[in-house]
């Protein structure tokens, strides 16, 4: 009897595609944030978002299409959670700025960065594209990969949240790191609670569009 056994690759082809999409998207968004003082930040993040969406479709398009299929309860959950997070942000921000004055100054610098043309309000459609890209990569492609590798939900939430924060960490923008960790955890939990991407996508859009354009913290 032959003792030879088939040697399987450590990663399946689909897993390789998923990790490729996540890593390239991470690199793209990191570059966009690092180079924001040299090239228009809206242009760079828009390009990173477009590439990321294409990579997500290439790596796991059918699964993502199913995860993005809307249900009324997911739309309602996402909108409600988004409004709750906006209110919580406005309530907690003054307290944080009073306790740590440097935090308030960093938020001011962030709003100055995104005030470049076309500006946050005119760039709302672009913000929607960026949010979609972030969701399909970090709550879509990445979460699908982690689901197949880690049984415990807590591990998946922690890993997905930390990996989502990587571009902001590498770019050295503390305010965005805080936002990525706190909001990223909330959106990841919504993804797990609903089993789909619609709720975190709607929640993310409501929060980002409101905080950065409609009802800013300044």
C-alpha positions as CSV (number, residue, x, y, z in Angstrom):
1,X,0.0,0.0,0.0
2,X,1.3,3.4,-0.9
3,X,2.2,5.6,2.0
4,X,2.0,8.7,-0.1
5,X,-0.6,11.2,0.8
6,X,-1.9,14.2,-1.2
7,X,-0.4,17.4,0.0
8,X,-2.9,20.2,0.0
9,X,-1.9,23.8,-0.2
10,X,-2.2,25.8,3.0
11,X,-4.6,28.2,1.3
12,X,-7.2,27.4,-1.2
13,X,-7.4,29.4,-4.4
14,X,-10.4,31.3,-3.0
15,X,-8.6,32.1,0.2
16,X,-5.6,33.3,-1.7
17,X,-7.8,35.6,-3.6
18,X,-9.5,36.9,-0.5
19,X,-6.2,37.6,1.2
20,X,-4.8,39.3,-1.9
21,X,-7.9,41.6,-2.0
22,X,-7.5,42.5,1.7
23,X,-3.8,43.1,1.5
24,X,-4.0,45.2,-1.7
25,X,-6.9,47.2,-0.3
26,X,-5.0,47.8,2.9
27,X,-2.0,49.0,1.0
28,X,-4.2,51.2,-1.2
29,X,-5.9,53.0,1.6
30,X,-2.7,53.3,3.6
31,X,-1.1,55.0,0.6
32,X,-4.1,57.3,0.2
33,X,-3.8,58.4,3.8
34,X,0.0,58.7,3.9
35,X,0.1,60.8,0.7
36,X,-2.9,63.1,1.7
37,X,-0.5,66.1,2.0
38,X,0.9,65.6,-1.5
39,X,-2.1,64.5,-3.5
40,X,-5.8,65.3,-3.1
41,X,-7.1,63.0,-0.4
42,X,-10.5,62.6,-2.1
43,X,-8.8,61.5,-5.4
44,X,-6.6,59.0,-3.6
45,X,-9.3,57.4,-1.4
46,X,-11.6,57.3,-4.4
47,X,-9.0,55.4,-6.4
48,X,-8.3,53.1,-3.5
49,X,-12.0,52.4,-3.1
50,X,-12.5,51.6,-6.8
51,X,-9.7,49.2,-6.8
52,X,-10.9,47.6,-3.6
53,X,-14.4,47.1,-4.9
54,X,-13.0,45.5,-8.0
55,X,-10.8,43.2,-6.0
56,X,-13.7,42.2,-3.7
57,X,-15.8,41.2,-6.7
58,X,-12.9,39.3,-8.2
59,X,-12.1,37.4,-4.9
60,X,-15.7,36.5,-3.8
61,X,-18.2,38.2,-6.0
62,X,-21.1,35.7,-5.7
63,X,-20.9,35.5,-2.0
64,X,-20.8,39.3,-1.7
65,X,-23.8,39.7,-3.9
66,X,-25.8,37.4,-1.6
67,X,-24.6,39.3,1.5
68,X,-25.6,42.6,-0.1
69,X,-29.2,41.5,-0.9
70,X,-31.4,43.9,1.0
71,X,-33.9,43.0,3.6
72,X,-36.2,45.5,5.3
73,X,-35.1,44.5,8.8
74,X,-31.4,45.0,7.9
75,X,-32.1,48.4,6.4
76,X,-34.0,49.4,9.6
77,X,-31.3,48.0,11.9
78,X,-28.5,49.8,10.0
79,X,-30.3,53.1,9.9
80,X,-31.2,52.9,13.6
81,X,-27.7,51.9,14.6
82,X,-26.2,54.7,12.5
83,X,-28.4,57.3,14.1
84,X,-27.5,56.0,17.6
85,X,-23.8,56.1,16.8
86,X,-24.0,59.6,15.5
87,X,-25.8,60.8,18.7
88,X,-23.3,58.9,20.9
89,X,-20.4,60.5,19.0
90,X,-21.7,64.0,19.5
91,X,-22.4,63.3,23.2
92,X,-19.0,61.7,23.9
93,X,-16.8,63.9,21.8
94,X,-17.0,67.0,24.0
95,X,-16.2,64.9,27.1
96,X,-13.2,63.4,25.3
97,X,-11.9,66.8,24.1
98,X,-12.2,68.2,27.6
99,X,-10.3,65.3,29.2
100,X,-7.7,65.2,26.4
101,X,-7.4,68.6,24.7
102,X,-4.9,67.2,22.2
103,X,-7.7,64.9,20.9
104,X,-9.8,67.9,20.1
105,X,-7.0,69.5,18.1
106,X,-6.4,66.2,16.2
107,X,-10.1,66.2,15.2
108,X,-9.7,69.8,14.0
109,X,-6.8,68.7,11.8
110,X,-8.8,65.8,10.4
111,X,-11.6,68.2,9.3
112,X,-9.0,70.5,7.8
113,X,-7.6,67.5,5.8
114,X,-11.0,66.7,4.3
115,X,-11.9,70.3,3.6
116,X,-9.8,70.3,0.4
117,X,-11.8,70.5,-2.8
118,X,-14.4,69.3,-3.5
119,X,-15.1,69.3,0.2
120,X,-17.0,66.7,2.3
121,X,-20.5,67.8,1.3
122,X,-19.8,67.8,-2.5
123,X,-17.9,64.6,-2.0
124,X,-20.8,62.7,-0.4
125,X,-21.2,60.3,-3.5
126,X,-17.5,59.6,-3.2
127,X,-17.9,58.9,0.5
128,X,-20.6,56.4,-0.3
129,X,-18.2,54.6,-2.7
130,X,-15.4,54.6,0.0
131,X,-17.8,53.2,2.6
132,X,-19.0,50.5,0.2
133,X,-15.4,49.5,-0.5
134,X,-14.5,49.3,3.2
135,X,-17.5,47.2,3.9
136,X,-17.1,44.7,1.1
137,X,-13.4,44.3,2.0
138,X,-13.3,44.2,5.8
139,X,-16.8,43.1,6.7
140,X,-17.3,41.1,3.5
141,X,-14.2,39.4,2.1
142,X,-12.2,39.4,5.3
143,X,-15.1,38.2,7.5
144,X,-15.9,35.4,5.1
145,X,-12.3,34.2,5.3
146,X,-12.1,34.4,9.1
147,X,-15.5,32.6,9.3
148,X,-13.9,29.6,7.6
149,X,-10.8,29.7,9.8
150,X,-12.0,30.7,13.3
151,X,-15.0,29.2,15.1
152,X,-15.2,31.7,17.9
153,X,-16.9,34.9,17.0
154,X,-14.9,37.0,19.5
155,X,-11.7,36.1,17.6
156,X,-13.2,37.1,14.3
157,X,-14.4,40.4,15.7
158,X,-11.0,41.3,17.2
159,X,-9.1,40.3,14.1
160,X,-11.4,42.0,11.7
161,X,-11.4,45.2,13.8
162,X,-7.7,45.4,14.1
163,X,-7.0,44.6,10.4
164,X,-9.5,47.4,9.5
165,X,-7.5,49.8,11.7
166,X,-4.2,48.9,10.1
167,X,-4.2,51.6,7.3
168,X,-5.0,54.3,9.9
169,X,-2.3,53.0,12.2
170,X,0.3,52.9,9.4
171,X,-0.7,56.4,8.3
172,X,-0.2,57.6,11.8
173,X,-3.6,59.3,12.2
174,X,-4.6,58.7,15.9
175,X,-8.2,60.1,15.5
176,X,-8.9,57.7,12.6
177,X,-7.4,54.8,14.6
178,X,-9.8,55.5,17.4
179,X,-12.7,55.7,15.0
180,X,-11.6,52.6,13.1
181,X,-11.4,50.5,16.3
182,X,-14.6,51.7,17.9
183,X,-16.8,52.0,14.8
184,X,-15.1,49.1,13.1
185,X,-16.1,46.9,16.1
186,X,-19.7,48.1,15.9
187,X,-20.0,47.4,12.2
188,X,-18.4,44.0,12.6
189,X,-20.9,43.1,15.3
190,X,-23.7,44.2,13.1
191,X,-22.4,42.0,10.3
192,X,-22.4,39.0,12.7
193,X,-25.8,39.9,14.2
194,X,-27.5,40.1,10.9
195,X,-25.4,37.7,8.9
196,X,-25.3,40.1,6.0
197,X,-23.6,43.3,4.9
198,X,-26.6,45.6,4.5
199,X,-26.9,46.7,8.1
200,X,-23.3,47.6,8.6
201,X,-23.2,49.3,5.2
202,X,-26.2,51.5,6.0
203,X,-24.9,52.2,9.5
204,X,-21.5,53.1,8.2
205,X,-22.9,55.4,5.6
206,X,-25.2,57.2,8.0
207,X,-22.4,57.7,10.5
208,X,-19.7,58.8,8.0
209,X,-21.9,61.1,5.9
210,X,-23.4,62.7,9.0
211,X,-20.2,63.2,11.1
212,X,-18.0,64.3,8.2
213,X,-20.4,66.4,6.2
214,X,-24.0,66.9,7.5
215,X,-23.5,67.4,11.2
216,X,-19.7,67.6,11.9
217,X,-18.1,67.7,15.3
218,X,-16.7,71.2,14.9
